[in-house]
Amino acid sequence: MDDEQRFQPPAGESATDIGATPFVAAADIVLATGVGPGVASDLGVAVARTPAPDAPDAPDAGPGLGPARTVVLVEGTSDQVALQSLADRLGRDLDAEGVSVVPMNGATNVRRFLELFGPHGLAVRLAGLCDSGEEGLFRRGLARAGMGANLTRADMESLGFYMCQADLEDELIRSLGAASVLEVIDAQGELGSFRTLQKQPAQQGRTIEEQLRRFMGTRGGRKIRYGRLLVDALDLKRVPRPLDRLLAHV
């Protein structure tokens, strides 16, 4: 079976149906198949170069690419959901603005995504969000993609790549405060589960903020659900700096 047959979307499903946008479809194929960025483009994932019908006019991204689009690379789906939820609260329609938030299924995949979407691939405008512990992976990926060598954090921010102090949940918990996060958990009927976690030997000696971060990751789907809930509870005057700067950049 050749590559073109192998990576055809299921019957009745276009490439743009695979994800929220054609860019997400491109990312999904790279993740699901392990093919290189060049193969993904050759198989028609370059549909991502076509602007959304309702997208506003934008500068040309280069020969054959049409109006420029922006891809925001994030580590996982919980980051994607939180960022999109915050944009919604701020009255922004990222899809209409031509901004696609693309989860990479982990920072270790950043090099592949920068190759796919960067200057040697689809050549769209890029931005990103990562945990501080993954800063080195992003820095090396940006260098390999031809976006700058020996980048400082300030350099990375000038390119649109922002670091969370620990991770996105930590940023949201600190902005809200532990008491407000506990109110969100209580409203979901899970305060008892959190109190049980606090009693575990491994949680002794940890701050309540650390325990809350751990709680968010103890059940499948919880990080995604609470990412949206914590954003919904945010005072928009206290948006975490990485999220605020990233959305301002795009």
ZAZA-542294 format. One record per residue (C-alpha): residue number from 1; residue in one letter; z, y, x. Coordinates in steps of 0.001 Angstrom, whole numbers. Each point is the difference from the previous one (the first is absolute). Example, Ala and Ser with C-alpha at 12.3 -4.5 7.8 and 13.67 -1.06 7.14 Angstrom:
# residues 2
+-----+------+---------+---------+---------+
! seq ! type !      pz !      py !      px !
+-----+------+---------+---------+---------+
!   1 !    A !    7800 !   -4500 !   12300 !
!   2 !    S !    -660 !    3440 !    1370 !
+-----+------+---------+---------+---------+
//
This chain:
# residues 250
+-----+------+---------+---------+---------+
! seq ! type !      pz !      py !      px !
+-----+------+---------+---------+---------+
!   1 !    M !       0 !       0 !       0 !
!   2 !    D !    -972 !    3339 !    1522 !
!   3 !    D !    2235 !    3068 !      83 !
!   4 !    E !   -1766 !    1761 !   -2833 !
!   5 !    Q !     526 !   -2954 !   -2328 !
!   6 !    R !    3503 !    -615 !    1224 !
!   7 !    F !    1326 !    3459 !    -750 !
!   8 !    Q !   -1683 !     707 !   -3313 !
!   9 !    P !    2489 !    1289 !   -2592 !
!  10 !    P !     696 !   -2431 !   -2869 !
!  11 !    A !   -2564 !     -57 !   -2809 !
!  12 !    G !     296 !    3030 !   -2202 !
!  13 !    E !    2067 !    1904 !    2570 !
!  14 !    S !   -1568 !    2757 !    2059 !
!  15 !    A !    1254 !     950 !    3437 !
!  16 !    T !    1625 !    3066 !   -1513 !
!  17 !    D !    2008 !   -2182 !   -2386 !
!  18 !    I !    1795 !   -1783 !    2829 !
!  19 !    G !    2310 !    2938 !     635 !
!  20 !    A !     904 !    3333 !   -1482 !
!  21 !    T !   -2876 !    1611 !    1915 !
!  22 !    P !   -2946 !   -1215 !    2082 !
!  23 !    F !    2062 !     751 !    3107 !
!  24 !    V !    2736 !   -2330 !   -1207 !
!  25 !    A !   -2712 !   -2595 !    -670 !
!  26 !    A !   -1111 !     324 !    3613 !
!  27 !    A !    3562 !    -474 !    1173 !
!  28 !    D !     540 !   -2993 !   -2278 !
!  29 !    I !   -3022 !   -1820 !    1421 !
!  30 !    V !    1085 !     620 !    3586 !
!  31 !    L !    3502 !   -1301 !    -773 !
!  32 !    A !   -1065 !   -2967 !   -2112 !
!  33 !    T !   -2722 !   -1284 !    2285 !
!  34 !    G !     898 !    1182 !    3474 !
!  35 !    V !   -3554 !    1249 !     531 !
!  36 !    G !    -563 !    2926 !    2304 !
!  37 !    P !    -606 !    3516 !   -1274 !
!  38 !    G !   -3710 !    -218 !     823 !
!  39 !    V !    -449 !   -3129 !   -2122 !
!  40 !    A !    1877 !    1596 !   -2873 !
!  41 !    S !   -2356 !    2976 !      65 !
!  42 !    D !   -3075 !   -2211 !     307 !
!  43 !    L !    1034 !   -1910 !   -3116 !
!  44 !    G !    -168 !    3076 !   -2164 !
!  45 !    V !    3527 !    1251 !     378 !
!  46 !    A !   -1679 !    3197 !    1162 !
!  47 !    V !     -48 !     723 !   -3729 !
!  48 !    A !    3169 !    1797 !    1036 !
!  49 !    R !   -2285 !    2678 !    1376 !
!  50 !    T !   -1102 !     873 !   -3531 !
!  51 !    P !    2159 !    2743 !   -1573 !
!  52 !    A !    1773 !    -566 !   -3277 !
!  53 !    P !   -1997 !    1528 !   -2877 !
!  54 !    D !    2763 !    2485 !    -816 !
!  55 !    A !     865 !     881 !    3606 !
!  56 !    P !    -346 !    3686 !     846 !
!  57 !    D !   -2686 !    1145 !    2400 !
!  58 !    A !    1045 !    -383 !    3620 !
!  59 !    P !   -1552 !     513 !    3427 !
!  60 !    D !   -2505 !   -2602 !    1094 !
!  61 !    A !    1624 !   -2735 !    2078 !
!  62 !    G !   -3115 !    -721 !    2000 !
!  63 !    P !   -3480 !   -1534 !    -277 !
!  64 !    G !    -214 !   -2325 !   -2977 !
!  65 !    L !    3679 !     238 !    -892 !
!  66 !    G !    -153 !    2606 !   -2747 !
!  67 !    P !    2975 !    2252 !    -823 !
!  68 !    A !    3031 !    -471 !    2241 !
!  69 !    R !    2840 !   -2159 !   -1318 !
!  70 !    T !    3544 !    -537 !    1269 !
!  71 !    V !    1735 !   -3304 !     618 !
!  72 !    V !    3794 !     -35 !     394 !
!  73 !    L !    1179 !   -3122 !    1821 !
!  74 !    V !    3446 !   -1304 !    -946 !
!  75 !    E !    1823 !   -3147 !    1048 !
!  76 !    G !     463 !   -1653 !   -3379 !
!  77 !    T !    -367 !     175 !   -3760 !
!  78 !    S !    3450 !    1536 !    -485 !
!  79 !    D !   -1078 !    2952 !    2178 !
!  80 !    Q !   -3254 !     297 !   -1939 !
!  81 !    V !    1779 !      38 !   -3369 !
!  82 !    A !    2620 !    2525 !    1149 !
!  83 !    L !   -2585 !    2373 !    1460 !
!  84 !    Q !   -2222 !    -167 !   -3073 !
!  85 !    S !    3022 !     477 !   -2288 !
!  86 !    L !    1063 !    3081 !    1939 !
!  87 !    A !   -3511 !    1426 !    -183 !
!  88 !    D !      61 !    -552 !   -3768 !
!  89 !    R !    3307 !    1852 !    -282 !
!  90 !    L !   -1471 !    2887 !    1970 !
!  91 !    G !   -2889 !     190 !   -2460 !
!  92 !    R !   -2600 !   -1383 !    2367 !
!  93 !    D !   -2684 !   -2550 !    -864 !
!  94 !    L !    -755 !   -1630 !    3337 !
!  95 !    D !   -2923 !   -2016 !   -1360 !
!  96 !    A !   -1664 !    3117 !   -1366 !
!  97 !    E !     637 !    1757 !    3317 !
!  98 !    G !   -1714 !   -2805 !    1885 !
!  99 !    V !    3201 !   -1259 !    1647 !
! 100 !    S !     544 !   -3778 !     218 !
! 101 !    V !    3414 !   -1383 !    1000 !
! 102 !    V !    -664 !   -3324 !    1733 !
! 103 !    P !    2780 !   -2535 !     748 !
! 104 !    M !    -556 !   -1973 !    3213 !
! 105 !    N !    2384 !   -2922 !    -624 !
! 106 !    G !    2005 !     974 !    3066 !
! 107 !    A !    -313 !    2434 !    2889 !
! 108 !    T !   -1328 !   -2732 !    2290 !
! 109 !    N !   -3318 !     343 !   -1849 !
! 110 !    V !    -384 !    3707 !     765 !
! 111 !    R !   -2556 !    -494 !    2782 !
! 112 !    R !   -2366 !   -1884 !   -2337 !
! 113 !    F !     299 !    2664 !   -2679 !
! 114 !    L !    -540 !    2855 !    2421 !
! 115 !    E !   -3103 !   -1781 !    1262 !
! 116 !    L !   -1235 !    -506 !   -3562 !
! 117 !    F !     588 !    3530 !   -1251 !
! 118 !    G !      41 !    2014 !    3245 !
! 119 !    P !   -2741 !    1777 !    1977 !
! 120 !    H !   -1598 !   -3286 !    1124 !
! 121 !    G !      15 !   -1454 !   -3547 !
! 122 !    L !    -357 !    1713 !   -3370 !
! 123 !    A !     960 !    3322 !    1639 !
! 124 !    V !    2103 !    1342 !   -2850 !
! 125 !    R !    2860 !    2455 !     355 !
! 126 !    L !    3178 !   -1885 !     871 !
! 127 !    A !    3737 !     482 !    -415 !
! 128 !    G !    2929 !   -2387 !     -15 !
! 129 !    L !    3689 !    -765 !    -418 !
! 130 !    C !    2070 !   -2462 !    2017 !
! 131 !    D !    3535 !    -944 !     984 !
! 132 !    S !    1261 !    1487 !    3251 !
! 133 !    G !     262 !   -3498 !    1472 !
! 134 !    E !   -3758 !    -422 !    -404 !
! 135 !    E !    -939 !    3328 !    1594 !
! 136 !    G !   -1257 !   -1718 !    3159 !
! 137 !    L !   -2342 !   -2244 !   -1979 !
! 138 !    F !   -1487 !    3020 !   -1735 !
! 139 !    R !    -301 !    1939 !    3256 !
! 140 !    R !   -1866 !   -2832 !    1720 !
! 141 !    G !   -2177 !    -547 !   -3068 !
! 142 !    L !    -976 !    3648 !    -120 !
! 143 !    A !    -891 !     -55 !    3685 !
! 144 !    R !   -2114 !   -3127 !    -391 !
! 145 !    A !   -1773 !    1542 !   -2988 !
! 146 !    G !    -992 !    2992 !    2098 !
! 147 !    M !    2363 !    2468 !   -1673 !
! 148 !    G !    1920 !    1034 !    3113 !
! 149 !    A !    1808 !   -1492 !    2987 !
! 150 !    N !    3669 !     404 !     955 !
! 151 !    L !     765 !    1662 !   -3306 !
! 152 !    T !    3409 !    1546 !    -525 !
! 153 !    R !    1634 !    -110 !   -3416 !
! 154 !    A !   -1089 !    3614 !    -517 !
! 155 !    D !   -3559 !   -1014 !     897 !
! 156 !    M !     118 !   -2840 !   -2506 !
! 157 !    E !    1260 !    2342 !   -2706 !
! 158 !    S !   -2842 !    2405 !     727 !
! 159 !    L !   -2331 !   -2923 !    -759 !
! 160 !    G !    1846 !    -676 !   -3260 !
! 161 !    F !    2226 !   -2922 !    1076 !
! 162 !    Y !    3691 !     377 !    -839 !
! 163 !    M !    3057 !   -2114 !     880 !
! 164 !    C !    2918 !    -956 !   -2214 !
! 165 !    Q !    3347 !     109 !    1816 !
! 166 !    A !     652 !   -3678 !    -730 !
! 167 !    D !   -2246 !    -854 !   -2933 !
! 168 !    L !   -1080 !    1512 !   -3303 !
! 169 !    E !    3004 !   -1392 !   -1906 !
! 170 !    D !    2337 !    1604 !    2536 !
! 171 !    E !   -1745 !    3351 !    -468 !
! 172 !    L !     322 !    -182 !   -3781 !
! 173 !    I !    3631 !   -1172 !      93 !
! 174 !    R !    1008 !    2844 !    2334 !
! 175 !    S !   -1835 !    2598 !   -2073 !
! 176 !    L !    1570 !   -1185 !   -3246 !
! 177 !    G !    3445 !    -850 !    1337 !
! 178 !    A !    1751 !   -3334 !    -485 !
! 179 !    A !    1678 !    1039 !   -3261 !
! 180 !    S !   -3320 !     831 !   -1660 !
! 181 !    V !   -1565 !   -3247 !    1245 !
! 182 !    L !    2921 !   -1943 !   -1493 !
! 183 !    E !    -680 !    1718 !   -3340 !
! 184 !    V !   -3633 !   -1165 !     173 !
! 185 !    I !    1116 !   -3562 !     778 !
! 186 !    D !    2555 !      96 !   -2828 !
! 187 !    A !   -2676 !    1159 !   -2446 !
! 188 !    Q !   -2004 !   -3096 !     958 !
! 189 !    G !    2980 !   -2245 !    -757 !
! 190 !    E !     290 !   -1103 !    3631 !
! 191 !    L !    3180 !    1722 !    1137 !
! 192 !    G !    1882 !   -3309 !    -197 !
! 193 !    S !   -2570 !   -1615 !    2288 !
! 194 !    F !     407 !    2826 !    2497 !
! 195 !    R !    3799 !    -335 !     -56 !
! 196 !    T !    -396 !   -3724 !     701 !
! 197 !    L !   -2215 !     761 !    2984 !
! 198 !    Q !    2612 !    2452 !    1319 !
! 199 !    K !    2551 !   -2833 !     157 !
! 200 !    Q !   -2145 !   -2174 !    2247 !
! 201 !    P !    1339 !    -392 !    3556 !
! 202 !    A !   -3253 !    1327 !    1480 !
! 203 !    Q !     480 !    3286 !   -1880 !
! 204 !    Q !    3487 !     691 !    1248 !
! 205 !    G !     144 !    3010 !    2279 !
! 206 !    R !   -3341 !    1356 !   -1210 !
! 207 !    T !    -318 !    3380 !   -1649 !
! 208 !    I !    -776 !      95 !   -3698 !
! 209 !    E !   -3416 !    1438 !     855 !
! 210 !    E !    -734 !   -3044 !    2184 !
! 211 !    Q !    1213 !   -2296 !   -2770 !
! 212 !    L !   -2260 !    1748 !   -2503 !
! 213 !    R !   -2991 !    -459 !    2298 !
! 214 !    R !     830 !   -3680 !     324 !
! 215 !    F !     340 !    -327 !   -3765 !
! 216 !    M !   -3481 !    1422 !    -532 !
! 217 !    G !   -1485 !   -2806 !    2084 !
! 218 !    T !    1954 !   -3005 !   -1276 !
! 219 !    R !   -2325 !    -988 !   -2859 !
! 220 !    G !   -3770 !    -129 !    -301 !
! 221 !    G !   -1377 !    3109 !   -1661 !
! 222 !    R !    3270 !    1930 !     183 !
! 223 !    K !   -1184 !    2385 !    2715 !
! 224 !    I !   -3091 !     828 !   -2028 !
! 225 !    R !    1974 !     556 !   -3200 !
! 226 !    Y !    2710 !    2104 !    1622 !
! 227 !    G !   -2502 !    1973 !    2041 !
! 228 !    R !   -1381 !    1374 !   -3269 !
! 229 !    L !    3445 !     393 !   -1600 !
! 230 !    L !    1463 !    1891 !    2959 !
! 231 !    V !   -2993 !    2326 !     125 !
! 232 !    D !     403 !     638 !   -3728 !
! 233 !    A !    3651 !     959 !     622 !
! 234 !    L !    -782 !    2362 !    2897 !
! 235 !    D !     713 !    3699 !    -124 !
! 236 !    L !   -3428 !    1340 !     933 !
! 237 !    K !    1702 !    2597 !    2188 !
! 238 !    R !    1370 !   -2857 !    2128 !
! 239 !    V !   -3103 !   -2112 !     599 !
! 240 !    P !     344 !   -1941 !    3287 !
! 241 !    R !   -1778 !    1837 !    2810 !
! 242 !    P !   -2545 !   -2757 !     854 !
! 243 !    L !   -1129 !    -278 !   -3620 !
! 244 !    D !     -54 !    3752 !    -508 !
! 245 !    R !   -2034 !     642 !    3160 !
! 246 !    L !   -2374 !   -2882 !    -630 !
! 247 !    L !    -890 !    1123 !   -3510 !
! 248 !    A !    -385 !    3576 !    1233 !
! 249 !    H !   -2384 !   -1269 !    2690 !
! 250 !    V !   -2280 !   -1808 !   -2441 !
+-----+------+---------+---------+---------+
//
